[in-house]
């Protein structure tokens, strides 16, 4: 039976959020919105999840535990494994804990996690292409996010880093007809000059991005040819509306100031709780219907399978075995 003393606590550093943001933006075309909700919330979950994976790899390196990342998740296949330990695929399931009262309680008493469900979406557990020897590793990250305009203004006033995003609608981001959007033109309504990053895909469906400087109330055309436009990212919160025109679509899309979302995750701690093989998980897990209230979420948005965290196996023991196994393979 797992205990809180078996948890492995990892420090959360800003570079983890930066790495998560880079991945989230590049993968926006491909990631499956299994949990529903807003695109900004989904991007924050991706940022938090990638941050945990990066922290885990960094810790493995510091501990001298050999691992393989050749199976790391490509942008086009969000459900593939990220790390292999001792030849076994590892699938890290991480959960963001963002409610302040829950964070305070967890810091005072980490044993609260022992009764939390270790969740895996039902469709993933039953997906093809996985082995019963694959490992599920479960992690919980305490972090704050700016879920409202007031939160964002407080973060700006405190000098906290932000990363604003507006995700473009489906017609722009995943057009049914694959053709150039034409020579895109942008214009900002008011305020100081605005630096904007645009991200999307070219004719070969490869990720591309470009930066443009927008003086207020001046139309600026860009030379980079986009076939799909996934997002816009301003360097600062725009004072007024921002418009983007596609001659191919014969449409001008307007972004009001309140339609920018901050996907920066203000991480505090990462708790790696434990692991379980896929076979054991399938044998022991119970169903958690969509709409259920669980420790991680007010309401689950999809059907899950789960075992209590306390029924997982200590991760430290696994890492020690992997290290010893690799040492035996390469003595001296």
N, C-alpha and C positions, 0 to 999 in steps of 0.2 A: 504494500500500500504506500502510495506516494505521500510525502510530507512537505511542508513549506520549506524545510531546510534543504530539500533536493532541488528547489528552484535555482536557476542560474540567472543572476541579475546582470544585465549589460548596460553600460552607459549609453545615453542617447546624445549624439553630437549633431550640430547643424549640417555637417556634410552628408549625413544620412538622409535628411530631408531633401537636400539638393539633388542627390542621386535618385531619390524617389520621384522628384518632380521631372527630371530629365527623362526617366523611363515612362512616366505617366503621359507626358505630352507626346512622345513618339508612338506610344501604343494606343492612343485615343481612337484611332480608326478601327482597331481590332478587338479591343477588350469587350468581353461579354458582360452586359449589365444584369447579372444573375439576380442581384438583390433589389433591383428597382431603385426608386428614389431619384434625386437630382443628379445631373452629370457631375456637378462640383463635389457632392458627397462621394460619388463613385471615385473621382480622381483622388480625393483625400485618402480613401481606403487603399487605393493603389500605392500612393506615396508612402503610407504607413507600412504596408506590406513589404514593399521593396526595401524600405529602411531596415526592417527586421532581417531580411535576407542578407543585406550588406553587413549589418552588425554581426550576424552569425558567422559569415565567412571570415570576417576580420578576427573574431574571437577564436575560430578554429586555427587560423594562422598563428595567433599569439600563443596558443596552447600547444602548438606543434602537432595538431591532429591533421593527418593528410586527408584531402578531400578532392573531389572531381567536380568541375563545373561545365564539363562538355555538354551536359544535358540542360544547360541553363535555358530558361524560358525565352523563346523568341517572341517578338512582338505579335506575330501572327498566330501563336498557339499558346493562349494564356493558361492552359491547364497542364503543361508539361512540368516535369520536376526541375528543381533549381540546383541541388547539391546531391552528390552521391557520397555516402560514407561506407567504407568497406565493401564497395560494389553494390550497395543498396540505394535505390532511389529515395530521396527525401523530399517530402512535400510539406513545406512550412505553412501552417494555418495560423495566421496572426489576427488579433482583434484589437481595435482601438478603443480604449476606455477614456472618454472625453468629458464625462460629467464630473464636475468639481467635487461634489460630495462623495461620489464613488471613489475618486482618486484619493481623497483624504482618508477614507475608511480603509482602502487597500494598503496605503502606506503604513497605517497604524497596525493593520492586521492582515498580512499576506495570506493567512490560512483561509481567508474568504474565497480565494480562487479554487480551493480544493473541491468545493461543491458546485463550481461552475461547470457547464457542459462543454466538453471538447467537441466542437461542431464541425461536421463536414457536409457540404451540400449533397443531397441524395443522388443527384445526377453524376457527381464526380465519383462517388463511391462505386457506382455501377458502370462507370465508363470503361470502354475497351482500351487495351493497350497498357494496362497496369498489371503489376505482379503482386501476388499475395505477400511477397517479401518486402514490398515497398514500405517505407516508414512515414507515418504522420508525426510531425513535431508541432507542438502547440505553444504559441507565445501570446502574451498580452502586453500591449504598450499603453502606458499612461501618457496622455498628451492633451493639449488644449487646441481648439480650432476656433476660427471666427465664423460662427454659424449665423450671425446677424450683422446688419449694418453697424449697429452700436459696437459690437465686438471688434469689427474692423477698424472703426474710428479710434477705439481705445488702443489697439495694437499700433496704429500709426502714431498716435500721440505719445506712446511709450517708446517710440523708435524701434519697434520690433520689425524684423524682416517680414516681407509679404511677397506673395507671387500671385498676381491677379491673372485670371483666365476668363475668357468668354468662349464657350464651346459653340461652334456654329451648328445650325440645324441640319437635319439629315440631308436635305436637298443640296447643301453645299459640301458637307463632310463625306457623304456616301451617295453621290449622284447616281441615279439609275442609268443614265447615258454617260459613258466614259469619254469625255472630250474636254478640251481646254476651257477653262473658265474665262479665257480672254485676258486682255490687259486690265488687270484689276486697278481700280482707282479708290483712294481713301481720302477722307476729309474729317477733321475734328472741328467741333462747333465752337469751342471757347477754351480759355485758359492758356497756360504756357505751352511751348512746343512739346509735342508728345512723341516719345520713342515707342515704337510698336514692333513686336515680333509676330510674324505670321508663320503658322506651321501647317503642313498638309502633304500632298503627294503629287509626284510628277506623272508623266505619261506611262512610265514603267511601274507605277504604284510604289515607288520608293519614297521614303520620308525626305522632305525638303523643308527648309525654313529660310526666311529672310528678315532683315530689319529695315525699317523705314522711319524717317523723321517727319513728323507732321507739324508744320507751322499752323497756328489757328486759322480756321476759315480759308485754307488754301487746299485745292484739289491736288493730290499727288498720285501719279501713276507708278506702278512697279514693273520692272522688266522681267522678274522671275515668273515663269509660266506654271501655274497651278492647275491640276486637273481635279483636285479635291482640296478644300480648305477646312481644316479641323478646328483651329482655334486662333484667337488673337490674344496676345499677352502684352499689356502696356507696362512701361517701366515705373509708372506712378498712376494713382487713381485719376482717371480723366475728370475734368471739371464739367464737361458737357457731353453731348452725344457724339458718337463716332459712327461714320457711315462708310460702307464699302460697296462698290458697284462692280458687277460682272456684266460685261456686254453680251456674253454668251447667254446668260440666264435672263438678261434684260430686267435685272432686279437690283435695287439698292437696298441693302440690309442695314438697319439702324440699330445701334447698341446704346441704350440709355445709360447714364452713369450708375444706376443701381443694379445693372445686370452683369457686373463683374464680380466674380467669386474668388476668394483667396484660398488657394489650395496648400498654403504653407502649414505644415504640421509642427506644432511646438512641443516636441517630444520631451519626456522627462526620464522615464525608465522603461526598459524592456525586460520582461520576465519570461524566460524560457521555462515552461513548467515540466514537460515530460514528453515521452514519445510512445507510440504503439505501432505494431505492424498492421498493415491493411487487413490481413486475414483475421487477426484477433479483433480488430475494430469491427469488422463486418459481423463477426460472431457474437459480440457482446453489446453492440450499439442498440439503442432504442430510437424510435421515430420521434422527431420533433416537428409537428405540423407547422405549416406556414401560418403566421399570425400569432405565434407563441411568444410570451414574455420570458426572456432568459437573462442571465447575468449581463451578457454583452449588449443586448438590444432590448429596447422597449417592445419591439415586435419583429419577429423574424419575417422576412419577405419571401422566403422559399422553404420548401421542405428540406429538413436536415436529418442526419443520423448523429447520435451523440453518445459518449460515455462520460461519466464524471471525471474531472481532472484528477481526482485522488486515485483513480484506477489506472492511470498512466504509469509508465516505467520511468525511473530516474534517468535523465539525459546524461548526467555525469558518468554513470556506469557504461553507457553506450560509447561515449567518447574515449574512455579509458580502454575499452575492449578494442576499438578501432585502432587506437594508437599502438597497443600491444600486438595486434594482428599484423599491422604494417611493419612493425619492428621485426617480427618473426620472419616476414617475407624477405626482408633486406637486413640480415644480421651484420653487425659490424659497421 
